[in-house]
């Protein structure tokens, strides 16, 4: 059956799903475009009418300036309309507002359809991973996560990108990965949902550290050391949560860490860069690593996991130490073998 839509939207293809994308920021808009290119009928939910009107005009200047939005995406600020008849839901809201967003959407999400988490972080108040929030909020919907080294502008432009789609059920992960893949978006599947989430959340903290090191002019050698030792901390915390080592070595772990720690396109790196340069932080784009750093440091302390870089980032963000003091403390830690995980 062909579905007739307005706003110039394309008809649903025979093999396509009705995909609801919740959140019309840069990443949500980019994923909506990716789903459209994969042959799906896409509804994109935005909270404000201005963004809806802009997308109807073929642009999203607030979040993706200079990038044309292809016709075919139905934008709406009506959450019920966005979710009506959905075969799959992509939750692309910031980690710290996910619980509230799912509370709003909950009564409209069809039972049984997959909910794919596309944000990265740990809930600041509870220390809960996003999958735990989703499973609590929508117990009748299987939960998955999409993560990996990907900038919204690259995906929106259709540049080659590889990501991971993870779910506890490997068959579901494989089906989602197959349906989401398109010419320039390659999706691998994984049954290590927790490992994929841990990698995505913690890399933001290390990106702030990398940016701060760069901004403070401490040199490329210091940045490389910080990223490498940061990966050791990621592995320690991942192991404590039951993550598979191979997951952390893959796209959603090491791959995302390398991308995010090496470019000012990363909001977290840009935040750290401004921090290191002593520039004002007010008004900078949302950096998920800021709230994640504090809760990650608390989790590491409670579980007696050695995570000095995470703890240092949290202390710097809290104003307890300067970047110079944190670096001195890190450089004077007791020596050990490099492989002592």
C-alpha positions in Angstrom: 0.0 0.0 0.0 1.4 3.4 -1.0 1.2 6.1 1.7 0.3 9.5 0.5 2.1 12.3 2.4 2.3 16.1 2.2 5.3 18.5 2.2 6.7 17.0 -1.0 7.6 13.7 0.8 8.3 10.6 -1.2 6.0 7.6 -1.2 7.1 4.7 1.0 9.2 2.1 -1.0 8.0 -1.5 -1.0 10.9 -2.6 1.2 11.0 0.5 3.3 10.1 1.1 6.9 8.2 4.0 8.5 11.1 5.4 10.5 10.4 8.0 13.2 13.4 10.2 14.1 13.0 12.0 17.4 15.2 15.1 17.5 15.9 17.5 14.6 19.3 18.7 15.6 22.4 18.1 13.5 22.6 14.4 14.2 18.9 13.8 14.0 18.6 15.6 10.7 21.7 13.7 9.3 20.2 10.4 10.4 16.9 11.3 8.8 18.7 11.9 5.5 20.6 8.6 5.9 17.3 6.7 6.5 15.7 8.4 3.5 18.7 7.3 1.3 18.3 3.8 2.6 14.8 3.7 1.2 12.7 4.4 4.2 9.7 6.7 4.7 10.9 9.2 7.3 9.1 11.4 9.8 11.4 13.8 11.7 10.1 15.2 15.0 11.3 18.7 16.0 10.0 20.6 19.1 9.7 24.0 17.4 7.7 25.0 14.4 10.6 27.1 13.0 12.8 24.1 12.5 9.9 22.2 10.9 9.3 25.1 8.5 13.0 25.2 7.6 13.2 21.5 6.9 10.1 21.8 4.7 12.1 24.5 2.8 15.0 22.0 2.4 17.4 23.3 5.0 18.2 23.3 8.7 20.4 26.4 9.0 20.5 26.4 12.8 22.1 22.9 13.0 23.4 22.0 9.6 24.1 25.3 7.8 24.9 25.1 4.2 23.7 21.6 3.7 20.6 21.0 1.5 17.9 18.7 3.0 16.7 16.4 0.3 13.0 16.3 -0.3 11.1 13.4 1.2 11.5 13.9 4.9 8.2 14.8 6.7 9.0 17.2 9.5 6.5 17.7 12.3 6.3 19.1 15.8 3.4 16.7 16.6 4.9 13.8 18.5 1.9 11.6 17.9 2.0 12.2 14.2 5.7 11.5 14.1 5.3 8.1 15.8 2.0 6.9 14.3 2.5 3.6 12.5 6.3 3.7 13.0 8.2 0.5 12.3 11.3 1.8 14.0 12.1 4.8 16.2 15.5 6.6 16.4 15.9 8.5 19.6 18.3 11.4 18.8 17.8 13.5 21.9 20.7 14.5 24.2 21.6 11.9 26.8 20.6 14.1 29.8 17.1 14.7 28.4 16.4 11.2 27.1 14.2 10.1 30.1 12.0 13.2 29.7 11.8 12.7 25.9 10.7 9.1 26.3 8.1 10.0 28.9 6.6 12.4 26.4 6.8 9.9 23.5 6.0 6.8 25.5 2.2 6.7 24.9 2.7 7.1 21.2 5.4 4.5 20.5 3.9 1.4 18.9 4.4 -1.8 21.0 7.2 -4.1 19.8 8.9 -1.7 17.4 12.7 -1.2 18.0 13.9 1.9 19.7 17.4 2.8 18.5 19.4 5.1 20.8 21.5 7.5 18.9 22.9 9.8 21.6 26.0 9.0 23.7 26.3 9.5 27.4 25.5 8.4 31.0 22.7 9.9 32.9 24.2 12.4 35.4 21.8 12.0 38.2 21.5 8.2 38.3 24.6 6.8 36.5 22.3 4.8 34.3 23.3 3.9 30.8 20.8 5.1 28.1 19.7 1.5 27.4 18.6 1.1 31.0 16.6 4.3 30.8 14.9 3.1 27.6 14.2 -0.4 28.9 12.6 1.2 32.0 10.6 3.8 30.0 9.5 1.5 27.2 9.5 -2.1 28.5 7.5 -3.4 25.5 10.1 -2.2 22.9 13.4 -3.8 22.1 16.3 -1.4 22.5 19.3 -0.9 20.2 22.1 1.7 19.9 23.7 3.2 16.9 27.3 4.5 17.5 30.6 4.9 15.8 33.0 7.5 14.3 30.6 9.8 12.6 30.2 13.5 12.2 26.7 14.7 11.4 27.9 16.9 8.6 29.7 14.0 6.9 26.6 11.8 7.1 24.3 14.6 6.0 26.5 15.1 2.9 26.5 11.5 2.1 30.2 11.0 2.7 31.4 7.4 3.4 30.9 6.5 7.1 30.9 3.2 9.0 29.0 2.7 12.3 27.8 -0.1 14.6 24.2 -1.0 15.4 24.0 -3.0 18.7 21.3 -4.9 20.5 21.2 -7.6 23.0 19.5 -9.7 20.4 22.1 -10.3 17.6 19.4 -11.1 15.0 17.7 -7.7 15.7 21.0 -5.9 15.5 21.8 -7.6 12.1 18.4 -6.7 10.7 18.7 -3.1 11.8 22.2 -2.8 10.4 21.0 -4.2 7.0 18.0 -1.9 6.8 20.0 1.2 7.8 22.9 0.6 5.4 23.0 2.6 2.2 25.6 3.4 -0.5 27.7 5.6 1.8 26.6 4.4 5.2 28.0 0.9 6.2 26.5 -0.5 9.4 28.0 -3.4 11.3 26.0 -5.3 13.8 26.9 -6.3 17.4 25.2 -8.0 20.3 27.3 -6.1 22.8 24.9 -3.3 23.6 26.7 -2.3 26.8 30.1 -2.2 25.2 28.9 0.0 22.4 27.3 2.4 24.9 30.4 2.6 27.1 32.6 3.5 24.2 30.3 6.1 22.9 29.8 7.8 26.3 33.4 7.8 27.6 35.1 9.0 24.3 33.4 12.3 24.8 35.2 12.8 28.1 38.6 12.0 26.5 37.8 14.4 23.7 37.5 17.2 26.1 40.9 16.2 27.6 42.4 16.1 24.1 41.0 19.5 23.3 42.3 21.0 26.5 45.8 19.6 26.0 45.8 21.1 22.5 44.4 24.4 23.6 46.9 24.7 26.4 49.7 24.2 23.9 51.1 21.1 25.5 52.1 19.5 22.2 51.1 16.6 20.0 53.1 14.2 22.1 51.1 15.0 25.1 47.8 14.7 23.2 48.8 11.2 21.8 49.8 10.0 25.3 46.5 11.3 26.7 44.4 9.6 24.1 46.3 6.3 24.4 46.1 6.2 28.2 42.5 7.3 28.0 41.8 4.2 26.0 43.2 2.1 28.8 40.7 3.7 31.2 37.9 3.1 28.7 38.9 -0.6 28.6 39.0 -0.8 32.4 35.5 0.7 32.9 34.2 -1.3 29.9 35.4 -4.5 31.5 33.7 -3.6 34.8 30.4 -3.3 32.9 30.9 -6.6 31.0 31.8 -5.0 27.7 33.6 -7.3 25.2 37.3 -6.2 24.6 36.8 -6.6 20.8 33.9 -4.1 20.9 36.1 -1.5 22.6 38.7 -2.1 19.9 36.2 -1.5 17.2 34.3 1.4 15.6 32.3 2.3 18.6 35.3 2.3 20.9 38.7 3.0 19.5 37.4 4.3 16.2 35.1 6.9 17.8 37.8 7.8 20.3 40.3 8.6 17.5 37.8 10.7 15.5 36.5 12.7 18.4 39.9 13.4 19.9 41.4 14.7 16.7 39.1 17.3 15.2 37.5 20.6 16.2 34.4 19.3 14.4 33.8 17.4 17.6 31.8 19.5 20.0 33.6 17.9 22.9 37.1 18.5 21.4 36.0 22.1 20.6 34.8 22.6 24.2 38.1 21.3 25.6 40.0 23.5 23.1 38.2 26.6 24.4 38.8 25.4 28.0 42.6 25.0 27.3 42.8 28.4 25.6 41.0 30.1 28.5 38.1 31.3 26.3 34.5 31.7 27.5 32.6 28.5 27.5 29.1 30.0 27.7 27.2 29.6 24.4 29.3 26.8 23.1 27.3 23.9 21.4 26.2 21.1 23.7 29.2 18.8 24.7 27.8 15.6 26.2 31.2 14.9 27.8 30.7 17.7 30.3 27.9 16.0 32.3 29.3 12.5 31.6 32.7 13.3 33.1 31.4 13.8 36.6 29.3 10.7 36.7 32.0 8.6 35.0 34.5 9.7 37.7 32.0 8.9 40.4 31.3 5.4 38.9 35.1 4.8 38.7 35.6 5.8 42.3 32.7 3.7 43.6 33.9 0.6 41.7 37.5 1.3 42.6 38.5 1.6 38.9 41.7 3.5 38.2 40.7 6.3 35.9 43.0 9.3 36.5 42.3 11.1 33.3 38.5 10.9 33.7 38.9 12.1 37.3 41.2 15.0 36.1 38.7 16.1 33.5 35.8 16.1 36.1 38.0 18.1 38.5 38.9 20.7 35.9 35.3 21.1 34.8 34.3 21.6 38.5 36.9 24.3 38.8 38.8 22.2 41.5 42.1 22.2 39.6 43.7 24.0 36.7 44.8 22.2 33.5 48.4 22.7 34.6 47.8 21.2 38.0 46.0 18.2 36.5 48.8 17.5 34.0 51.4 17.8 36.8 49.4 15.3 38.9 49.1 12.9 36.0 52.8 13.1 35.1 54.0 12.4 38.7 51.8 9.4 39.3 53.7 6.2 40.4 55.4 4.4 37.5 54.2 1.0 36.4 54.4 -1.3 33.4 52.5 -0.1 30.4 50.4 -3.3 30.1 49.2 -3.2 33.7 45.5 -2.8 33.0 
